[in-house]
């Protein structure tokens, strides 16, 4: 366990961009920060243009002043490297630094993340800047973290990347014959004769739009390019991180991630990051479960280690279709939800609202009015006071989940690139369907990767496990044989890591599940079948597998169409455990009944009895003490009967088992459970 950085409480603050303001404003900012309980700022996120004027000339004068001012005001500092946007002179002098997009267009200077990740110029200057920053500020004791770049994103399809892709392939496959085999290039006469024949998969090579979605004629090429591009961007991160470590080896380094961002495999980032940080910007229509699952995904990247909530808005976003205000108490509720699921910080973008450009209407701690008597500032101040009282009891604390759901970016790429069987297949949605049951019933559930230690869990669910890579099939067999409960769904086990079909479906999972799938019926949107179990009838939709059993027990069959009576839902006894297969997508009632049945079989209990709209989450700190978060997501009051003796962790009020506590709308209480 342990804290992620050197701070004695939940870090409270966020992105501060004083370079956008005259210096006379800075002192007023310091006054406002003290008033609000702000104790950390992220500095220097987009300052490369002012720090480096040309190849040789660097100017740190203004940054020196900013860091000195923040240090004198006892603010902790998360210092960024500024490399998310290169300077204009660099693009003019070295046009090779500019990205080429998916349509083959070479970009001009502008935007951000517009640098080719395989540009030698970008790599040289970005790592050099990271070195100079860490060398200059290495003795500043207020710097407690380094923030490399900002929200890495995007692909590049330029000649730099194409050449680097060929080198990557040569290292991975050794010979062009192995590439042809892995990509099945005999199809359509695509056989490659030399590594120089390889081109980046894009809209001017293998990709094409179909039914409103990006499709590729060779999924294996496109999946490998996603792997390559992730590793290229991770290499950019590592170059900066390694330069920072030369001067400040004891200060942790991170970069801010973006939840379920589909383009990059964050598990590869996590291996190189000392702690996870991420930016939480839910849409107004997202449910508490849809927000919580993002926190769980981030927490799961480093096996349950605490993470940092690097950004959220204190009030309103600027970039969603409808930028709805956070309602009274909503900022506090979402902040504590992040802490409940593993965050050691509550941080905002931004500290003072910009006056121009695309984020001028994005919320901030200090609004355009510059006042401290606004509703938002009062809420921020009240939360700052609470976090001081809460102290360090949650820092480094972890969950003790016995259930897990597998989520894998490469599996998602394989599903989304697949030419068939249905455009309605939605991997993230299906994962969320299962997670929502755990969340609604206050049952702890981790989100894990395919390489995680399965033995830590009594129950593992892997929705749409399309791609079974390496030895994962054998590891799942071992897990179930030793007593684990495993469940997977339609369109699972079809391919290996190169997106090549591994024989009769579900491939490497066939023996574990005790079935084989002869056909799959992709129903158009709105068309349904059904199945019945224990007197209840459930919906069958999207993709319906027609199953034959080879040792598995049939739990339910389809009710309609020519395959009425064909098995749909099965369980197979395998060693000491059981493996379930659900051959279709279904409705919320089925997910609820099935997940709760699995939890009962695995003897997994709830954190707290069900109350509509109540989220109950427990974390356990280094001393073994349980901290219970109760979050009322309702717009009305809620009365809850407490299940144990406990103490309010903020105001220290003691409560007895069976005592009732009333929560206001969007209210939160945090308890230490008394032994």
PARO-648187 format. One record per residue (C-alpha): y, z, x. Coordinates in pm, whole numbers, padded with zeros to 5 digits, always signed. Layout:
% PARO-648187
YZX ...
This chain:
% PARO-648187
+00000+00000+00000 +00344+00090+00134 +00698-00030+00074 +00785-00392+00141 +01104-00305+00331 +01306-00014+00468 +01477+00120+00157 +01440+00455-00016 +01469+00334-00376 +01436+00024-00590 +01679-00218-00425 +01960-00313-00665 +02197-00605-00613 +02164-00977-00552 +02320-01299-00424 +02673-01251-00293 +02878-01554-00190 +03214-01422-00066 +03271-01746+00127 +03368-01894-00212 +03657-01646-00244 +03972-01546-00053 +03930-01233+00156 +04159-01023-00065 +03891-01044-00337 +03622-00896-00110 +03757-00539-00116 +03766-00546-00496 +03404-00661-00493 +03310-00360-00281 +03477-00128-00530 +03290-00289-00820 +02956-00274-00636 +02994+00099-00572 +03082+00156-00936 +02774-00034-01053 +02532+00132-00810 +02472-00193-00619 +02310-00118-00283 +02183-00455-00151 +02330-00804-00122 +02173-01133-00023 +02420-01309+00206 +02457-01653+00362 +02231-01851+00127 +02433-02175+00140 +02666-02147+00441 +02520-02398+00688 +02822-02628+00650 +03063-02355+00761 +02837-02210+01031 +02767-02534+01219 +03046-02793+01254 +02855-03044+01466 +02560-03060+01707 +02705-02803+01945 +02978-02606+01766 +02885-02294+01568 +03135-02067+01395 +03021-01721+01282 +03368-01566+01245 +03372-01549+00866 +03009-01438+00840 +03086-01166+01097 +03361-01037+00869 +03138-01044+00561 +02851-00863+00731 +03090-00608+00883 +03247-00539+00542 +02910-00499+00370 +02781-00275+00649 +03091-00053+00637 +03035-00015+00264 +02673+00092+00328 +02519-00209+00158 +02172-00313+00265 +02156-00681+00356 +01897-00949+00290 +02025-01216+00529 +01951-01579+00445 +01929-01865+00693 +02139-02113+00488 +01896-02399+00543 +01849-02499+00177 +02134-02752+00209 +02221-02937+00530 +02582-03014+00631 +02748-03347+00549 +02802-03434+00916 +02429-03407+00977 +02348-03655+00700 +02613-03895+00829 +02502-03876+01193 +02126-03853+01129 +02041-04040+00806 +01670-03988+00877 +01721-03630+00761 +01764-03745+00398 +01478-03738+00149 +01321-04042-00011 +01222-03981-00372 +00913-04067-00576 +01061-04406-00670 +01120-04500-00307 +01498-04443-00312 +01661-04305+00002 +01898-04028-00106 +02257-03990+00006 +02422-03662+00097 +02443-03424-00197 +02256-03163-00397 +02025-02923-00218 +01670-02945-00085 +01770-03295+00011 +01625-03269+00363 +01304-03441+00465 +01063-03160+00560 +00909-03380+00830 +01240-03483+00985 +01245-03372+01352 +01624-03339+01324 +01603-03106+01024 +01330-02899+01182 +01517-02868+01511 +01852-02764+01367 +01716-02538+01092 +01499-02338+01332 +01783-02321+01586 +02018-02180+01323 +01758-01917+01228 +01733-01818+01594 +02110-01794+01641 +02153-01583+01327 +01877-01340+01421 +02003-01317+01779 +02359-01247+01665 +02276-00982+01406 +01960-00829+01553 +02122-00489+01608 +02261-00450+01256 +02060-00168+01099 +02164-00263+00746 +01969-00589+00755 +01636-00499+00594 +01499-00848+00517 +01535-01214+00610 +01554-01483+00344 +01449-01828+00471 +01605-02127+00293 +01616-02092-00088 +01378-02199-00365 +01191-02462-00165 +01117-02761-00383 +01057-03130-00407 +00855-03394-00229 +00957-03662+00019 +00809-04010+00055 +00999-04145+00356 +00857-04299+00672 +00870-03962+00850 +00642-03816+00584 +00413-04116+00565 +00354-04104+00941 +00304-03726+00931 +00059-03770+00640 -00153-04002+00855 -00161-03742+01133 -00254-03474+00878 -00539-03690+00746 -00667-03763+01094 -00677-03391+01168 -00850-03317+00836 -01103-03601+00819 -01127-03720+01184 -01223-04081+01094 -01098-04340+00848 -01454-04373+00716 -01443-04008+00607 -01111-04071+00433 -01264-04365+00245 -01556-04145+00142 -01339-03852+00030 -01109-04078-00171 -01384-04308-00306 -01188-04607-00177 -01462-04856-00254 -01325-04838-00610 -01098-05139-00679 -01154-05262-00324 -00916-05006-00173 -01115-04960+00149 -00890-04862+00440 -00952-05012+00785 -00714-04795+00986 -00501-04483+00939 -00198-04715+00949 -00316-04855+00614 -00244-04521+00445 +00070-04513+00232 +00223-04220+00047 +00117-04212-00321 +00428-04274-00533 +00569-04498-00805 +00571-04788-00560 +00205-04745-00465 -00063-04565-00670 +00133-04389-00946 +00232-04515-01288 +00368-04359-01607 +00132-04344-01906 +00196-04177-02243 +00498-03999-02099 +00309-03849-01806 +00280-03926-01437 -00062-04076-01365 -00225-04188-01042 -00492-04449-00989 -00644-04247-00705 -00637-03876-00782 -00784-03785-00444 -00494-03943-00255 -00234-03773-00473 -00399-03430-00450 -00422-03459-00072 -00054-03559-00057 +00037-03249-00257 -00164-03041-00009 +00006-03215+00282 +00355-03175+00135 +00297-02805+00068 +00183-02755+00427 +00482-02956+00556 +00728-02732+00374 +00535-02419+00474 +00566-02540+00835 +00945-02558+00789 +00938-02198+00669 +00719-02090+00961 +00947-02256+01218 +01242-02050+01096 +01035-01734+01052 +00901-01756+01407 +01251-01794+01551 +01364-01490+01354 +01069-01285+01479 +01169-01347+01840 +01478-01132+01786 +01389-00905+01493 +01010-00865+01490 +01018-00555+01268 +01229-00696+00983 +01018-00867+00714 +01074-01233+00630 +01043-01399+00289 +01154-01696+00081 +01211-01693-00292 +00944-01859-00506 +00966-01980-00865 +00670-01853-01066 +00439-02129-01189 +00639-02402-01010 +00381-02683-01017 +00471-02892-00710 +00390-02649-00428 +00082-02432-00373 +00232-02086-00337 -00095-01939-00212 -00037-02130+00112 +00315-01984+00131 +00186-01633+00066 -00035-01639+00375 +00278-01680+00588 +00518-01448+00403 +00546-01080+00486 +00626-01010+00123 +00657-01218-00191 +00991-01265-00359 +01066-01473-00664 +01330-01572-00920 +01272-01490-01288 +01458-01703-01542 +01262-01699-01867 +01370-01913-02160 +01489-01724-02470 +01179-01833-02665 +00927-01703-02409 +00712-01412-02520 +00678-01088-02323 +00331-01202-02217 +00462-01535-02090 +00714-01348-01875 +00467-01083-01759 +00209-01340-01646 +00463-01484-01401 +00506-01142-01242 +00128-01104-01226 +00096-01445-01059 +00348-01347-00793 +00187-01006-00741 -00153-01169-00704 -00041-01397-00421 -00086-01112-00173 -00372-00922-00336 -00157-00697-00551 +00107-00606-00292 +00452-00520-00428 +00698-00809-00452 +01074-00850-00472 +01254-00973-00783 +01507-01174-00583 +01697-01331-00872 +01749-01297-01245 +02060-01341-01456 +02239-01029-01579 +02349-01217-01892 +02311-01594-01928 +02172-01894-01743 +02364-02219-01715 +02091-02481-01687 +01862-02438-01989 +01908-02654-02301 +02051-02356-02489 +02193-02078-02272 +02157-01781-02499 +02305-01446-02403 +02076-01160-02320 +02104-00914-02605 +02206-00549-02552 +01936-00369-02347 +01753-00696-02273 +01862-00707-01908 +01736-00351-01860 +01411-00428-02041 +01336-00738-01831 +01433-00554-01511 +01188-00273-01579 +00922-00521-01686 +00944-00669-01335 +00919-00323-01180 +00624-00236-01405 +00435-00541-01281 +00502-00479-00913 +00863-00536-00810 +01033-00305-00559 +01374-00454-00643 +01603-00556-00926 +01832-00832-00801 +02063-01083-00966 +02208-01422-00917 +02498-01387-00886 +02730-01101-00787 +03059-01277-00868 +03078-01580-01096 +03170-01907-00923 +03483-02090-01042 +03346-02442-00998 +03040-02668-00976 +02716-02649-01173 +02669-02269-01171 +03018-02164-01278 +02887-02064-01623 +02581-01879-01490 +02600-01504-01549 +02715-01258-01284 +02769-00890-01218 +03144-00960-01193 +03255-01218-01449 +03548-01461-01433 +03765-01194-01593 +03700-00967-01295 +03678-00661-01522 +03450-00359-01510 +03473-00276-01881 +03262-00569-02008 +02934-00513-02193 +02735-00669-01908 +02901-00463-01634 +02853-00142-01832 +02481-00220-01871 +02451-00299-01499 +02622+00028-01411 +02396+00230-01642 +02084+00072-01490 +02217+00137-01139 +02251+00506-01225 +01895+00518-01361 +01750+00353-01050 +01912+00620-00832 +01745+00889-01043 +01411+00709-01037 +01414+00716-00658 +01112+00595-00464 +00818+00692-00683 +00732+00332-00775 +00780+00178-00431 +00464+00014-00304 +00271+00122-00614 -00014-00100-00733 -00219-00160-01043 -00591-00081-01080 -00695-00379-01288 -01066-00434-01340 -01018-00772-01507 -00881-01088-01351 -00797-01448-01439 -00827-01721-01177 -00526-01952-01132 -00532-02227-00869 -00257-02481-00800 -00501-02741-00664 -00711-02707-00977 -00395-02769-01181 -00313-03082-00980 -00664-03217-01036 -00641-03162-01413 -00293-03309-01446 -00369-03613-01231 -00699-03681-01408 -00716-04017-01588 -00853-03866-01906 -01003-03718-02107 -00695-03588-02298 -00322-03558-02237 -00332-03238-02446 -00520-03043-02178 -00273-02785-02049 -00407-02564-01770 -00121-02317-01763 -00124-02282-02143 -00498-02215-02150 -00465-01951-01877 -00184-01790-02077 -00393-01795-02396 -00641-01559-02231 -00382-01347-02053 -00191-01286-02378 -00487-01092-02518 -00491-00856-02221 -00115-00813-02243 -00100-00755-02618 -00378-00496-02595 -00234-00321-02288 -00532-00397-02067 -00448-00444-01698 -00534-00794-01576 -00463-00952-01237 -00403-01320-01166 -00602-01415-00858 -00676-01717-00645 -01016-01879-00592 -01048-01717-00249 -00995-01361-00371 -01265-01095-00334 -01438-01119-00672 -01630-00794-00622 -01314-00592-00698 -01342-00687-01065 -01586-00621-01348 -01464-00921-01549 -01333-01259-01430 -01216-01544-01655 -01153-01892-01513 -01010-02118-01786 -01059-02492-01721 -01207-02443-01374 -01215-02820-01326 -01227-02813-00945 -01489-02593-00776 -01408-02601-00405 -01618-02517-00103 -01852-02224-00158 -01682-02101-00475 -01987-02185-00688 -02213-01976-00466 -01961-01691-00458 -01942-01685-00837 -02321-01682-00856 -02331-01385-00619 -02061-01207-00823 -02252-01245-01151 -02592-01173-00997 -02456-00838-00878 -02347-00743-01228 -02015-00918-01287 -01911-01071-01619 -01776-01426-01584 -01636-01669-01839 -01515-02026-01809 -01432-02308-02048 -01446-02675-02129 -01373-02929-01850 -01498-02687-01582 -01709-02755-01275 -01661-03131-01292 -01539-03202-00937 -01519-03069-00582 -01208-03041-00366 -01167-03419-00326 -01177-03471-00703 -01518-03637-00676 -01762-03567-00960 -02055-03352-00846 -02319-03473-01092 -02412-03348-01436 -02133-03135-01581 -02053-02854-01508 -02161-02946-01155 -02182-02650-00918 -02163-02409-01214 -02461-02562-01395 -02723-02306-01285 -02489-02010-01329 -02401-02112-01685 -02748-02234-01781 -02614-02548-01956 -02528-02913-01908 -02262-03112-02092 -02366-03457-02217 -02036-03575-02368 -01686-03449-02449 -01489-03545-02758 -01110-03556-02706 -00951-03494-03047 -00605-03640-03116 -00320-03398-03173 -00356-03224-03510 -00727-03307-03550 -00964-03008-03557 -01328-02912-03571 -01453-02555-03614 -01724-02307-03524 -01845-01982-03678 -01953-01655-03520 -02026-01318-03678 -01901-01446-04012 -01565-01565-03878 -01465-01930-03850 -01247-02041-03560 -01066-02361-03467 -01209-02609-03216 -00955-02850-03069 -00832-03061-02775 -01162-03124-02590 -01502-03048-02742 -01800-03038-02505 -02140-03136-02643 -02370-02890-02470 -02743-02869-02396 -02882-02532-02295 -03104-02482-01992 -03166-02110-02015 -02843-02005-02185 -02832-01839-02527 -02632-02019-02797 -02365-01795-02949 -02208-02058-03177 -02222-02429-03261 -01986-02687-03409 -01954-02702-03787 -01847-03063-03835 -01881-03429-03733 -02190-03603-03599 -02243-03320-03349 -02249-03044-03609 -02506-02789-03492 -02454-02877-03125 -02399-02568-02905 -02036-02490-02825 -02034-02127-02708 -02307-01991-02478 -02400-01698-02256 -02643-01699-01966 -02806-01394-01809 -02788-01440-01433 -02921-01158-01220 -02758-00835-01337 -02460-01007-01498 -02367-01262-01761 -02184-01597-01756 -02011-01735-02068 -01905-02090-02148 -01658-02186-02421 -01681-02559-02486 -01340-02615-02649 -00989-02488-02689 -00952-02254-02985 -00707-02034-03175 -00547-01698-03102 -00795-01512-03321 -01087-01639-03115 -00922-01554-02782 -00852-01203-02910 -01204-01140-03038 -01373-01291-02734 -01163-01120-02464 -01191-00781-02633 -01567-00829-02661 -01586-00907-02288 -01378-00600-02206 -01608-00384-02417 -01916-00521-02237 -01750-00455-01901 -01642-00105-02017 -01273-00186-01956 -01035+00030-02158 -00672-00003-02266 -00377+00171-02103 -00263+00290-02446 -00345+00238-02813 -00194-00075-02964 +00157-00070-03105 +00311-00400-03209 +00560-00512-02946 +00480-00229-02702 +00391-00317-02343 +00219-00040-02146 +00171-00089-01772 +00047+00161-01511 +00115+00156-01138 -00034+00397-00885 +00166+00503-00580 +00054+00606-00232 -00010+00964-00340 -00242+00841-00616 -00003+00939-00895 +00007+00722-01205 +00344+00589-01322 +00335+00462-01680 +00591+00211-01808 +00634+00185-02184 +00848-00113-02288 +00952-00174-02647 +01000-00550-02690 +01084-00508-03058 +01430-00551-03207 +01374-00225-03396 +01277+00135-03322 +00919+00223-03235 +00749+00563-03241 +00462+00616-02997 +00212+00902-02970 +00158+00993-02605 -00201+01003-02480 -00152+01258-02198 +00081+01523-02060 +00362+01341-01881 +00714+01373-01742 +01003+01131-01790 +01054+00994-01439 +01428+00946-01486 +01556+01252-01674 +01257+01481-01588 +01189+01584-01949 +00828+01700-01998 +00608+01584-02286 +00272+01706-02413 -00032+01503-02507 -00007+01398-02874 +00371+01434-02882 +00560+01147-03045 +00844+00963-02873 +01081+00724-03048 +01207+00417-02860 +01519+00227-02958 +01526-00155-02975 +01437-00307-02635 +01409+00043-02493 +01207+00153-02190 +01065+00486-02075 +00896+00554-01742 +00659+00849-01709 +00477+01030-01433 +00137+01126-01568 +00073+01498-01516 -00269+01573-01368 
